[in-house]
Amino acid sequence: MASEQRSRTRIVTALVPVTFVLLWSSGFIAAKAAVGGAEPLTLLALRYAIVTFLMAVVVAISAAPWPRTARDAVHIVAAGLFMQVVYFGAAWVSMAAGVGAGVNAVIVCAYPVITAIAAGPILGERINPRQWAGFALGALGVVLVVWNKLELGLGTPAGMAWSFVSLAGITVGTLYQKRYCAAMDPRTGGLIQFTVTAIVIGALALVFEDGRIAWTWEVILGLGYVAIVTSLVSITLLLAMIRRGELARVASVFFLVPPSAALIAYLVLGETFAPIALAGMGLTAVGVALVVSPRRVATGAG
């Protein structure tokens, strides 16, 4: 009985990252389809209003525990501002400016590289020469992809800049979440973050946009997918992985996002990648693999 339980646990543990990658990757495509018929912040505010309601129902049904102190709640809010407002807000503005879903995924793929580098001074981990080489390869790969897409007129420098703001958001947010929100329940913590994000994004939409939404099937289906699947399911899986796993291992699942997103974008949106962009994706993948592979130098090792 105990061995069967352990076997089921191992299967679930293995399936969670795979499920997360597939859902997260497809979220890029759904978002890209949705922002084609609406202003990005307006659509994103509506998305977070929907997911806040859904998560409130989950919390009420499951009687999930709330943060024990006001300080814990503040940390959860701070992490959410980076992981939700900055990451998703900038990503949607980027795609509304013409940046492809696959390109966005490649840029965000640099997240595990930067996270591993930043984990040195923040979490006390040392970075070895192999990992620095991985950082250089990953950065070069992202540059090749971005340069190729700009050369083809597929996106603007401003749009690409927003993609990198999005990258900064998820990097800082993940590091902050791991350090200060380790005991956060994904349900109540997610509800707090979704509620604050809905308020902040809604306020930004009122200031900077006109509230235009063309209710096409692409917008409806894309909005529904990102609200339920990407926000409710994917983010909950990500928060659970951050809570239970090592940060580098959690970050490493993003290694699989770009090829998965690129394949789905090709099948659904018809996005293509030139040979130089494919080479850039390959370099980024190799760089990420070098950085997040388990042969790390332990702190204080002699």
N, C-alpha and C positions, 0 to 999 in steps of 0.2 A: 504493500500500500504506500509506504513512504517513498519507495523508488519510483512508483508511478506518479506520485505527486511531484517529485523532483523532475521527472521527465516532462510532465506537463508545464512546469515552471520554466524549464529550459526552452521549450518550444515557444511559449508565449514571449519570453525574453528575446528570442531570436526574431519573432514575427513583428514585434513592436517597431524596431528601426526600419524594417522593410516597408511596413505599412505607412510609417511616417514619411519616408522618402517618396513613395508613390502619391500620397495625398498632397504633400507639400509641393511636389513638382507640378502636379495637375492644377494646383492653385494658381500658379503663374499664368497658365493658359486661360483659366476661367476669368481671372482678373483682367487680362489683356482683352478678352472678348467683351467684358462688361464695360470697361472704360471707353470703348469705341462709341458708346451711345449715351454717355453721361459725363458730367464733370467729376473728376476723381475724388475730391474731398467730400462732395455731396453724397456720392455713392458709398464711400467708405463710412461716412457717418451713419447712413441707413443700415449698412452691414453691421456696425457695432451696436446699433439699437436692437437689431434682431437677435444677435448673439448674446447680448446682455439679458434679454428676456428669457432666452432658452437656457442660459446658464443659471439664472435665478430659479427656474423650475427644477433643474438638476439639483441645485443646492438644497432647495426646500424638500424635495423627495428623499434625498440621501442623508439629510441632517448632518452635512459636513461641518467639521470644526472651523471656527473663525480664528483669526490671529489672536494670540494671547495678550499682546500689548499694543498700545498705539504706535510705539516705535516699530514693531514688526509690520504694522499696516502701512506706515510711511515708506518703509523699504520696499514693500510690494508695489506701492503706487509708483515709486521712482523707477523700479525695474520695468514696470509696465509702460511708462512713458517712453523709454528707449525701445523696448521690444515691440510695442504696438503702435504708438503715435509716430515715432521717428522711422522705424523700419517699414511698416506698411504704408504710412502716409507718403514717404519719399518714393517708395517703389511704385505706388499707383500714379503719383504725379509724373514719374519717369516714363511709365508706359503710356500715359496720356500724351506725353510729348513725343511719342513715336518710337521709343526704345522697345525692341522686341522682347517677348517673354523669355526666349532662350538666352538672349544677351543678359537680361536681368539675372537669370539663374547663374550664369557664368561669373558675373561680378560678385554675387553673393557667395559663390563657392570659395572666394578668398577669405570668407569668414573664419573657417577653422584654422587657416594659416595665421591670420592676425591674432586670433584668440590664443593660439599656442605660443606665439611670440609674447603677447601681453601677459600671459599667465606667469612668466618668469618673475617680473617685479611685483605682480599683484598677488599671486598665489604661492610664491616661493619656489618655483620650478626653474631648473637650469635648461638652457637650450644648447644642444651640441652642434658641431659644424654641419652634420648631415641635415639637420633641421633648418639651419640658416640657408643651405643650398636649396632646400625645398621652398623656403620663402621666396628666394630669388626666382626660381622657376615658375612658381605660382603667379607671382606678380608679372613676370614677362608674358605668361599665357594670357592673363586678363588684358594686358596692354595690346597684344596682337588681336584679340577678338574685338575690343572696343575700336581700335584703329581701323580694322577692316570694315566694320559696320558704319563708322563715320565716313570713310572713304566712299562707300556705296550710297551714302545719303540716307541710311536707315537709322534715323535718330539724330538728335542734335547734341552739341557739347553740353548744353544746359540739361537736357534729359539724362545724358550719361552722368553728369555731376550729381543729379538727384539719386541715381542708382548707387553711387558711392556713399552718399549720405545715408541711404538705406542700409548699406553694408556696415557703416559705423554704428548705426542704431542697434542692429542685432548683436554686433560684437560687444559693445559696451553693456547692453542689456543682459546678455548671457553671463558675462563676467560678474556683473552686479548681482544678478539673481543667484548665481552659485555661491557667492561670498556672503550675502546678507539674507537670503530667503530660503536657506536650505530646508527649513522645517515647514515651508508653506504647503498647505493643501491645494492641489491643482484646481479644485472646484471653487472654493471660496476665494482663493487667491486670484484665480482667473476671473471670477465675477467682479472683484474689486478693480482689476486692471481693465476689463472690458467696459465697466461703468465709467471710469475716469476717461478712458480713450474716447468713448462715445461723446462725452461732454466736450473734451478738448477739440476733437476733430469736427464736431458739430459747430463749435464756435468759430473755428478757422474757416469752415465752409460758408458760414453766414457772412464773414468778413471779406473773403476773397473770391467767392463764386456766386452765381445767380440761381443756383438750385435747379439747373436744367437736367432733366432725365427723359430720354426717349425710351418708352417702355416697349422695346423690342424683345423678341424671344432670347436673343443673345444676352441682353442686359438682365432679364429676369432669371434665366438659368445660371448665368455667371454669378449674379448676386446671391442667389440661393446656395450655390455651391461653396462660395468663399465664406458665407455666413455660417453654414452648418458644418461643412467638411473641413475647410481650412482653419476657421476660427475655433469652432467648438471642439472638433476632434483632433486636428493636427496640433494646435497649440497645447491642448491638454496632454497629448502624448509627449510633446517637447518638454513641457514643464515637469512631467513625471520622470523623463529621462535625465533631466538636469538634476533633479532631486536625488535620484538613486545612483547615478553613474558618475564616473570621472569626467571632467569637463572635456578633455581631449577626445575621449571615446564618443561622447555625445556630439562634439563638433565634427567628428570624422564621418558621421552619416551624411553630412552635406556634400561629401565627396561624390556621392551618387546622384545628387540633384541635377547638375547640369546636363549630363547625357540623357537622363530620364526626361527632363523638361524639354530638351532639344528634340527628342524623338516624338514626344506628344505634340509639341508645337508644329513639327513637320507634318504629322498626321492630321491634326485638327485645323491649324491655322495656315499651313502651307509655308511656314518659315523655313528657309534653307541657310546652310553655312558653306562659305567658300573654303577651299583647301587651307588657306592661311588661318581662317577662324577655327577650323577643325584642329589644326596643329596647335593653336593657342589653347583650345580646350584640353588637348592631350597634355601639354606642358603644365597647365593648371592642375590637372588630375594627378600627375606625377609629383608635382610640388606638394600638394596636399597630402598625398600618401607618405612622402618623406617626413613631413612635419608631424603628422598625427600617429605614425606607427609607434608601437609600444615600447621600442628601445629608447627610453628616456633616461637621462642622467638624474638620479635621485638627489634631492637636496642634502647636502652635508656628506655625500659619499666621498670616501677617501681614495 
